[in-house]
């Protein structure tokens, strides 16, 4: 089969690789119907050391189950399923608590030895606990929005949950990528009264407004903090969704949170320590977050997608075939595209 592998910064290739096979009785094999490129894939795309073997890429997908192991009980051949970015057994203490990304068997697709889904097919460990059957066909018109449930919509929602977004709240979203845009959807869905999108790309800002953003802050640093305070009566926001992962973005998030507010961090951190320890302490700002347990959120989010109340699939603005994946990385890295969808066949 064909699959995308990253050999180092800027070096993505599509090559022939062995077909996936059942290894453990809890495995399934999924034919990939749709996959995509994630903003977090751009971190290694920019700084990954050269690797002679290549890293299999892709952690977001929808597919058709084509084979199951002897111990798989709830996932059936022929089902259309969402593949969350994290593998989870669905039965451990943390999975039962709704924190699948802390599963005692957790692995992340397209990371280290775990194969990714920017490919024609992928092996799914712990298929019953990982895959989420959709109950619709692969020709469904909502496929783009359904695909976002594998990561970006669930991750934006997680940021909003951790930041304690509630009806009537003032909210700021730091970052105008796909996760930030889905964070706007999540904040609107949870009843936020004011939603400030912090970004500077016109196409993304327009989409954020369609999703429910009420204000835009394009400044950065101290100017951005001052502008947010101007928009919020001088106090800052109740809830901040940090969807970037840099030290500067996190510092801004802490500084714009009002006393007693909360910051939900879902940007993969590229810094050693959370900045502004003393300001967050004296303002009683709660800071939390991490890899979103998107599998646990699907029961809540799927009906809104199927009934058209939210349209997170609009974050996809380019579709490529598998052989065009390297150019998809380039387009996202150069901000020509918000998020690229991959159709393997």
Secondary structure as the mmCIF struct_conf table of DSSP 4:
data_model
#
loop_
_struct_conf.conf_type_id
_struct_conf.id
_struct_conf.beg_label_comp_id
_struct_conf.beg_label_asym_id
_struct_conf.beg_label_seq_id
_struct_conf.end_label_comp_id
_struct_conf.end_label_asym_id
_struct_conf.end_label_seq_id
STRN STRN1 UNK A 2 UNK A 8
TURN_TY1_P TURN_TY1_P1 UNK A 9 UNK A 10
STRN STRN2 UNK A 11 UNK A 16
HELX_LH_PP_P HELX_LH_PP_P1 UNK A 18 UNK A 20
BEND BEND1 UNK A 24 UNK A 24
TURN_TY1_P TURN_TY1_P2 UNK A 25 UNK A 26
STRN STRN3 UNK A 28 UNK A 36
TURN_TY1_P TURN_TY1_P3 UNK A 39 UNK A 40
HELX_RH_AL_P HELX_RH_AL_P1 UNK A 41 UNK A 47
HELX_LH_PP_P HELX_LH_PP_P2 UNK A 48 UNK A 50
BEND BEND2 UNK A 52 UNK A 53
STRN STRN4 UNK A 55 UNK A 56
STRN STRN5 UNK A 61 UNK A 68
TURN_TY1_P TURN_TY1_P4 UNK A 70 UNK A 71
BEND BEND3 UNK A 74 UNK A 74
TURN_TY1_P TURN_TY1_P5 UNK A 77 UNK A 78
STRN STRN6 UNK A 80 UNK A 83
BEND BEND4 UNK A 85 UNK A 85
STRN STRN7 UNK A 86 UNK A 87
BEND BEND5 UNK A 90 UNK A 90
BEND BEND6 UNK A 92 UNK A 92
HELX_RH_AL_P HELX_RH_AL_P2 UNK A 93 UNK A 96
TURN_TY1_P TURN_TY1_P6 UNK A 97 UNK A 98
HELX_RH_3T_P HELX_RH_3T_P1 UNK A 100 UNK A 102
TURN_TY1_P TURN_TY1_P7 UNK A 104 UNK A 105
STRN STRN8 UNK A 107 UNK A 108
TURN_TY1_P TURN_TY1_P8 UNK A 109 UNK A 110
STRN STRN9 UNK A 111 UNK A 111
TURN_TY1_P TURN_TY1_P9 UNK A 112 UNK A 113
STRN STRN10 UNK A 114 UNK A 114
BEND BEND7 UNK A 117 UNK A 118
STRN STRN11 UNK A 119 UNK A 119
BEND BEND8 UNK A 120 UNK A 120
STRN STRN12 UNK A 121 UNK A 124
TURN_TY1_P TURN_TY1_P10 UNK A 125 UNK A 126
HELX_RH_AL_P HELX_RH_AL_P3 UNK A 127 UNK A 130
STRN STRN13 UNK A 131 UNK A 133
BEND BEND9 UNK A 135 UNK A 136
TURN_TY1_P TURN_TY1_P11 UNK A 138 UNK A 139
TURN_TY1_P TURN_TY1_P12 UNK A 141 UNK A 142
HELX_RH_AL_P HELX_RH_AL_P4 UNK A 143 UNK A 148
TURN_TY1_P TURN_TY1_P13 UNK A 149 UNK A 151
HELX_RH_AL_P HELX_RH_AL_P5 UNK A 152 UNK A 162
TURN_TY1_P TURN_TY1_P14 UNK A 163 UNK A 164
TURN_TY1_P TURN_TY1_P15 UNK A 167 UNK A 168
STRN STRN14 UNK A 170 UNK A 174
BEND BEND10 UNK A 177 UNK A 177
HELX_RH_AL_P HELX_RH_AL_P6 UNK A 178 UNK A 189
TURN_TY1_P TURN_TY1_P16 UNK A 190 UNK A 191
BEND BEND11 UNK A 193 UNK A 193
STRN STRN15 UNK A 194 UNK A 198
HELX_RH_AL_P HELX_RH_AL_P7 UNK A 202 UNK A 211
TURN_TY1_P TURN_TY1_P17 UNK A 212 UNK A 212
STRN STRN16 UNK A 215 UNK A 217
HELX_RH_AL_P HELX_RH_AL_P8 UNK A 221 UNK A 231
TURN_TY1_P TURN_TY1_P18 UNK A 232 UNK A 234
BEND BEND12 UNK A 235 UNK A 235
STRN STRN17 UNK A 237 UNK A 242
BEND BEND13 UNK A 244 UNK A 244
BEND BEND14 UNK A 246 UNK A 246
HELX_RH_AL_P HELX_RH_AL_P9 UNK A 247 UNK A 256
STRN STRN18 UNK A 257 UNK A 265
BEND BEND15 UNK A 267 UNK A 267
HELX_LH_PP_P HELX_LH_PP_P3 UNK A 268 UNK A 269
BEND BEND16 UNK A 271 UNK A 273
BEND BEND17 UNK A 275 UNK A 275
HELX_RH_AL_P HELX_RH_AL_P10 UNK A 277 UNK A 282
TURN_TY1_P TURN_TY1_P19 UNK A 283 UNK A 284
STRN STRN19 UNK A 286 UNK A 289
BEND BEND18 UNK A 291 UNK A 291
HELX_RH_AL_P HELX_RH_AL_P11 UNK A 294 UNK A 306
TURN_TY1_P TURN_TY1_P20 UNK A 307 UNK A 308
BEND BEND19 UNK A 309 UNK A 309
HELX_RH_3T_P HELX_RH_3T_P2 UNK A 312 UNK A 315
STRN STRN20 UNK A 316 UNK A 321
HELX_RH_3T_P HELX_RH_3T_P3 UNK A 322 UNK A 324
HELX_RH_AL_P HELX_RH_AL_P12 UNK A 325 UNK A 333
TURN_TY1_P TURN_TY1_P21 UNK A 334 UNK A 335
BEND BEND20 UNK A 336 UNK A 336
BEND BEND21 UNK A 338 UNK A 338
STRN STRN21 UNK A 339 UNK A 343
#
